Amino acid sequence: MSSEVAIFVQLVTVLAVASFAVLLSHFLRFPSVVGFLVAGVLLGPQGFKLVPELAALRTLNETAIILLMFTIGLEFSISSIAHLKKAFFGLGALQVIATGLAIGLLMHFVFRVPGPAAAVAGYMIALSSTAIIMKLLQENQEVASPQGNAALGVLLFQDIAAIPMMLSLPLLAGQQTSKLFHGPSTVFSFLGEMGVAIVVLAVGARFIVPWFMKTVVESRSRELFFFCVLLVCFGVALLAEEAGFSLPLGGFVAGIMIAGSPFGRQASSEVVPLRDSLLGFFFISIGMLLDLKFFVFNIHGVIALAILLLMIKVLLTYLAAILSSYTEKIAVIVCLMLFQVGEFGFVIAEEALNLKILTNDQFQYFLSISLLSMVVSPVVFKAAPAIAMRLAGGRGKVQGQAGRKGTVPASGLRGHAIIVGFGLAGREAAEKFEAAGHSYCVVDLNFRSIKSLQARGVQALYGDASKDEILEAAGLHHARAVLVAVAGRHMIPAILSALDRNKFRGRIVVRAVYQREADEIIQLRPGIDVVVAEVESAHVFARRAIEAVANIPG
């Protein structure tokens, strides 16, 4: 068997085992992450040795990490931080700093772990899983609830905090060369590296990337937009690697650069599905690193240490929430939501292992604790409201889906209409809304139209309305109606599918050009309000014909 065929066979084996493990995890109500990790354990050298080493898997793993950092950079905008400022600057900062310090000091002074390794342990335990929490919040429709907003603010702060954590690893390793200044790693070299990164980031985000993306968008080619987004992502990552930084850090910087432009939302909607797919390979590769013999022989120590460290994290998160002026019930729910260890913990742990900050046994302890926390996370998430009610003794009120009423959508509008497509029909609808005094938000892929509307002070968003991120940014959950006035038979079903995914219950009006298109739409969504241009023009034509004949003399 040739080496190319052997790699293909191993890749098919990975896909088959991962598919079975994830399917089983869904039946057991566990997150997909758990299925991928279990698949990695089964595939790896400590399991059935089906895939002893797969170079292609490591490449996909690295790609997934870069995309993860890129999408986190896309989320890092002034508007998102302003929207979640209480959770970001208050709860998030307190939780990360307090948990990191407490765990680090405990590991060093009580368990006699060397200082650098103890600091890394603090880093890892302080971070939670964005992938798991976001999935659970979306499934339970609690993204916009008070506890959802609090959790999102903390997760955003944790994701940002992971960057200086990763940059500080060579400093903790000792005897490491500074990445940029080619000397010993010191506090000053670390601060210098951060300063250079900020300057490059500011120049790229202010001038270079917006100009490049604007040129691309004006081509009106969605395929070109997608490939150029990936070009910016991996191009900046490669430049960062050449400058002595890491590929993931470069991906994060690229994300921030695009986030500062009007194209951040659309870029995120294009890249997130690809990232989520590739993250499966990342978790598989992490699972392959777990030593089953170590886990079995040290199971009691792993469980005891997991309970101790995670309970400390829960307690400190609760105190941070109370100090940040959250109600007791919200504080209980949030601390139970965020108790698990996250995917960035894996990234930091693997890098710390490569730099010899962690020993293999220390790494295996962390890996085992992380797996246990992820497995029980859905159970704890579901039990959190009941536990909060019991502990808080009926004081306050836990809000779920109803919490949407207390949040401000990204568009800043409520009870508005969303106009998808700003051609002739969209413009006519906008004029009628303005004359009647109704608020609206326009979503379109014509950047010139969007820029012109924004210059007039109209709420307008560049993006594809079939993407959840774009609909959320347009304030879908606060909208009264959605008017779909786009051209293209394939776009309308995709937009309607996105509205269904987001459980939109308002009025939907769709414009179709031909009757056959309307029939297809009605078959897809019975009872939907469809305006057929062909039929309406025929009515107008017939009325004008009658008027013309009636006005003919004698």
Backbone hydrogen bonds, N-H to C=O, Kabsch-Sander energy under -0.5 kcal/mol:
donor,donor_aa,acceptor,acceptor_aa,energy
6,A,2,S,-2.4
7,I,3,S,-2.2
8,F,4,E,-1.9
9,V,5,V,-2.6
10,Q,6,A,-2.2
11,L,7,I,-2.3
12,V,8,F,-2.4
13,T,9,V,-2.2
14,V,10,Q,-2.4
15,L,11,L,-2.3
16,A,12,V,-2.5
17,V,13,T,-2.5
18,A,14,V,-2.5
19,S,15,L,-2.3
20,F,16,A,-2.1
21,A,17,V,-2.5
22,V,18,A,-2.7
23,L,19,S,-2.2
24,L,20,F,-2.3
25,S,21,A,-2.1
26,H,22,V,-1.9
27,F,23,L,-1.8
28,L,24,L,-1.9
29,R,26,H,-1.0
30,F,25,S,-3.6
34,V,31,P,-0.8
35,G,31,P,-1.1
36,F,32,S,-2.3
37,L,33,V,-2.4
38,V,34,V,-2.6
39,A,35,G,-2.3
40,G,36,F,-2.2
41,V,37,L,-2.0
42,L,38,V,-2.4
43,L,39,A,-2.3
44,G,40,G,-2.0
47,G,44,G,-1.5
48,F,42,L,-2.7
49,K,44,G,-2.0
51,V,43,L,-2.6
58,R,54,L,-1.5
59,T,55,A,-1.9
60,L,56,A,-2.3
61,N,57,L,-2.3
62,E,58,R,-2.4
63,T,59,T,-2.3
64,A,60,L,-2.5
65,I,61,N,-2.0
66,I,62,E,-2.1
67,L,63,T,-2.4
68,L,64,A,-2.4
69,M,65,I,-2.5
70,F,66,I,-2.3
71,T,67,L,-2.6
72,I,68,L,-1.7
73,G,69,M,-2.1
74,L,70,F,-1.8
75,E,71,T,-1.3
76,F,72,I,-0.8
76,F,73,G,-0.7
77,S,75,E,-1.6
81,I,77,S,-2.1
82,A,78,I,-2.6
83,H,79,S,-2.2
84,L,80,S,-1.4
85,K,82,A,-0.9
88,F,84,L,-3.1
89,F,85,K,-2.4
90,G,85,K,-0.7
90,G,86,K,-1.2
91,L,86,K,-1.3
92,G,87,A,-3.5
93,A,88,F,-1.1
94,L,90,G,-2.4
95,Q,91,L,-2.7
96,V,92,G,-2.4
97,I,93,A,-2.3
98,A,94,L,-2.5
99,T,95,Q,-2.3
100,G,96,V,-2.4
101,L,97,I,-2.3
102,A,98,A,-2.6
103,I,99,T,-2.5
104,G,100,G,-2.1
105,L,101,L,-2.7
106,L,102,A,-2.4
107,M,103,I,-2.6
108,H,104,G,-1.9
109,F,105,L,-2.8
110,V,106,L,-2.1
111,F,106,L,-1.4
113,V,107,M,-2.8
118,A,114,P,-2.7
119,A,115,G,-2.5
120,V,116,P,-2.1
121,A,117,A,-2.1
122,G,118,A,-2.0
123,Y,119,A,-2.3
124,M,120,V,-2.6
125,I,121,A,-2.4
126,A,122,G,-1.7
127,L,123,Y,-0.9
127,L,124,M,-0.7
130,T,128,S,-0.8
133,I,129,S,-2.1
134,M,130,T,-2.5
135,K,131,A,-1.5
136,L,132,I,-2.4
137,L,133,I,-2.7
138,Q,134,M,-2.3
139,E,135,K,-2.3
140,N,136,L,-1.7
141,Q,138,Q,-1.1
142,E,137,L,-2.9
143,V,137,L,-0.5
145,S,142,E,-1.0
149,N,145,S,-3.0
150,A,146,P,-2.2
151,A,147,Q,-2.4
152,L,148,G,-2.5
153,G,149,N,-2.2
154,V,150,A,-1.9
155,L,151,A,-2.7
156,L,152,L,-2.4
157,F,153,G,-2.0
158,Q,154,V,-2.8
159,D,155,L,-2.5
160,I,156,L,-2.0
161,A,157,F,-2.9
162,A,158,Q,-1.5
163,I,160,I,-1.5
165,M,161,A,-1.6
166,M,162,A,-2.3
167,L,163,I,-2.4
168,S,164,P,-1.8
169,L,166,M,-1.0
172,L,168,S,-2.2
173,A,169,L,-2.1
174,G,170,P,-1.2
178,S,183,G,-5.2
182,H,178,S,-1.0
185,S,176,Q,-2.4
190,F,186,T,-2.3
191,L,187,V,-2.4
192,G,188,F,-2.4
193,E,189,S,-2.5
194,M,190,F,-2.1
195,G,191,L,-2.3
196,V,192,G,-2.5
197,A,193,E,-2.4
198,I,194,M,-2.1
199,V,195,G,-2.1
200,V,196,V,-2.6
201,L,197,A,-2.3
202,A,198,I,-2.5
203,V,199,V,-2.3
204,G,200,V,-2.6
205,A,201,L,-2.8
206,R,202,A,-1.9
207,F,203,V,-2.3
208,I,203,V,-1.1
209,V,204,G,-2.2
211,W,207,F,-1.5
212,F,208,I,-2.3
213,M,209,V,-3.0
214,K,210,P,-2.3
215,T,211,W,-1.9
216,V,212,F,-1.9
217,V,213,M,-2.8
218,E,214,K,-1.9
219,S,216,V,-1.4
220,R,217,V,-2.0
221,S,216,V,-0.6
222,R,220,R,-0.6
225,F,221,S,-1.9
226,F,222,R,-2.3
227,F,223,E,-2.3
228,C,224,L,-2.3
229,V,225,F,-2.2
230,L,226,F,-1.9
231,L,227,F,-2.1
232,V,228,C,-2.5
233,C,229,V,-2.4
234,F,230,L,-2.9
235,G,231,L,-2.5
236,V,232,V,-2.3
237,A,233,C,-1.6
238,L,234,F,-2.3
239,L,235,G,-2.2
240,A,236,V,-2.4
241,E,237,A,-2.0
242,E,238,L,-2.3
243,A,239,L,-1.7
244,G,241,E,-1.2
245,F,240,A,-2.8
250,G,246,S,-1.8
251,G,247,L,-2.1
252,F,248,P,-2.0
253,V,249,L,-2.3
254,A,250,G,-2.3
255,G,251,G,-1.9
256,I,252,F,-2.0
257,M,253,V,-2.1
258,I,254,A,-1.9
259,A,255,G,-2.3
260,G,256,I,-1.3
261,S,258,I,-2.0
264,G,261,S,-1.1
267,A,263,F,-2.4
268,S,264,G,-2.4
269,S,265,R,-2.3
270,E,266,Q,-1.6
271,V,267,A,-2.0
272,V,268,S,-2.6
275,R,271,V,-2.7
276,D,272,V,-2.9
277,S,273,P,-1.7
278,L,274,L,-2.2
279,L,275,R,-2.3
280,G,276,D,-0.6
280,G,277,S,-0.8
281,F,278,L,-0.8
282,F,278,L,-1.3
283,F,279,L,-2.4
284,I,280,G,-2.0
285,S,281,F,-2.4
286,I,282,F,-1.8
287,G,283,F,-2.4
288,M,284,I,-1.8
289,L,285,S,-0.5
289,L,286,I,-1.3
290,L,287,G,-1.2
292,L,290,L,-0.8
295,F,291,D,-2.3
296,V,292,L,-2.6
297,F,293,K,-2.6
298,N,294,F,-1.7
299,I,296,V,-1.0
302,V,298,N,-2.7
303,I,299,I,-2.5
304,A,300,H,-2.4
305,L,301,G,-2.6
306,A,302,V,-2.5
307,I,303,I,-2.5
308,L,304,A,-2.2
309,L,305,L,-2.8
310,L,306,A,-2.5
311,M,307,I,-1.9
312,I,308,L,-1.8
313,K,309,L,-1.9
314,V,310,L,-2.4
315,L,311,M,-2.6
316,L,312,I,-2.6
317,T,313,K,-2.3
318,Y,314,V,-2.3
319,L,315,L,-2.4
320,A,316,L,-2.4
321,A,317,T,-2.1
322,I,318,Y,-2.2
323,L,319,L,-2.6
324,S,320,A,-1.2
325,S,322,I,-1.6
326,Y,321,A,-2.4
331,A,327,T,-2.5
332,V,328,E,-2.1
333,I,329,K,-2.5
334,V,330,I,-2.7
335,C,331,A,-2.2
336,L,332,V,-1.8
337,M,333,I,-2.1
338,L,334,V,-2.2
339,F,336,L,-0.7
342,G,127,L,-1.0
345,G,342,G,-0.7
346,F,342,G,-0.9
347,V,343,E,-1.6
348,I,344,F,-2.6
349,A,345,G,-2.6
350,E,346,F,-2.8
351,E,347,V,-2.0
352,A,348,I,-2.6
353,L,349,A,-2.2
354,N,350,E,-2.1
355,L,351,E,-1.9
356,K,353,L,-1.2
357,I,352,A,-2.6
358,L,352,A,-1.1
363,F,359,T,-2.3
364,Q,360,N,-2.4
365,Y,361,D,-2.2
366,F,362,Q,-2.2
367,L,363,F,-2.7
368,S,364,Q,-2.4
369,I,365,Y,-2.4
370,S,366,F,-2.7
371,L,367,L,-2.3
372,L,368,S,-2.2
373,S,369,I,-2.4
374,M,370,S,-2.2
375,V,371,L,-2.1
376,V,372,L,-1.8
377,S,373,S,-0.7
380,V,376,V,-2.3
381,F,377,S,-2.6
382,K,378,P,-2.1
383,A,379,V,-1.8
384,A,380,V,-1.3
387,I,383,A,-2.4
388,A,384,A,-2.7
389,M,385,P,-2.4
390,R,386,A,-2.0
391,L,387,I,-2.8
392,A,388,A,-2.7
393,G,389,M,-0.8
394,G,389,M,-1.0
395,R,392,A,-1.3
399,Q,397,K,-0.6
403,G,400,G,-1.8
404,R,401,Q,-2.0
405,K,402,A,-1.9
406,G,403,G,-1.5
407,T,404,R,-1.6
410,A,472,E,-0.7
412,G,409,P,-1.4
415,G,478,H,-2.6
416,H,478,H,-0.5
417,A,439,S,-1.5
418,I,481,A,-2.4
419,I,417,A,-0.6
419,I,441,C,-2.8
420,V,418,I,-0.7
420,V,483,L,-3.3
421,G,419,I,-0.8
421,G,443,V,-2.7
427,R,423,G,-2.5
428,E,424,L,-2.3
429,A,425,A,-2.3
430,A,426,G,-2.2
431,E,427,R,-2.4
432,K,428,E,-2.1
433,F,429,A,-2.3
434,E,430,A,-2.5
435,A,431,E,-2.3
436,A,432,K,-1.8
437,G,433,F,-0.9
437,G,434,E,-0.5
438,H,433,F,-2.6
441,C,417,A,-2.4
442,V,459,Q,-2.4
443,V,419,I,-2.7
444,D,461,L,-1.8
447,F,445,L,-0.9
450,I,446,N,-2.1
451,K,447,F,-2.9
452,S,448,R,-2.3
453,L,449,S,-2.4
454,Q,450,I,-2.6
455,A,451,K,-1.9
456,R,452,S,-1.0
456,R,453,L,-0.6
457,G,454,Q,-1.4
458,V,453,L,-2.6
460,A,458,V,-0.6
461,L,442,V,-2.8
463,G,444,D,-1.7
463,G,461,L,-0.5
465,A,463,G,-0.6
467,K,464,D,-1.9
471,L,467,K,-1.9
472,E,468,D,-2.6
473,A,469,E,-1.9
474,A,470,I,-1.6
475,G,472,E,-1.5
476,L,471,L,-1.9
478,H,475,G,-1.7
479,A,476,L,-1.6
480,R,416,H,-3.6
481,A,416,H,-1.3
482,V,507,R,-2.6
483,L,418,I,-3.2
484,V,482,V,-0.6
484,V,509,V,-3.0
485,A,420,V,-3.1
485,A,483,L,-0.8
492,I,488,G,-1.1
494,A,490,H,-1.1
495,I,491,M,-2.2
496,L,492,I,-2.7
497,S,493,P,-2.3
498,A,494,A,-1.8
499,L,495,I,-2.2
500,D,496,L,-2.1
501,R,497,S,-2.4
502,N,498,A,-1.8
503,K,500,D,-1.7
504,F,499,L,-2.5
507,R,480,R,-1.9
509,V,482,V,-2.4
510,V,529,D,-2.8
511,R,484,V,-2.8
512,A,510,V,-0.5
512,A,531,V,-2.8
518,A,514,Y,-1.7
519,D,515,Q,-2.5
520,E,516,R,-1.8
521,I,517,E,-2.2
522,I,518,A,-2.8
523,Q,519,D,-2.1
524,L,520,E,-1.8
525,R,521,I,-2.9
528,I,525,R,-1.7
529,D,508,I,-1.1
530,V,528,I,-0.8
531,V,510,V,-3.2
532,V,530,V,-0.6
533,A,512,A,-3.4
533,A,531,V,-0.7
534,E,513,V,-1.8
536,E,532,V,-2.8
537,S,533,A,-2.6
538,A,534,E,-1.5
539,H,535,V,-2.2
540,V,536,E,-2.3
541,F,537,S,-2.7
542,A,538,A,-2.5
543,R,539,H,-2.4
544,R,540,V,-2.6
545,A,541,F,-2.1
546,I,542,A,-2.3
547,E,543,R,-2.4
548,A,544,R,-2.4
549,V,545,A,-2.3
550,A,546,I,-2.6
551,N,547,E,-1.4
552,I,549,V,-1.3
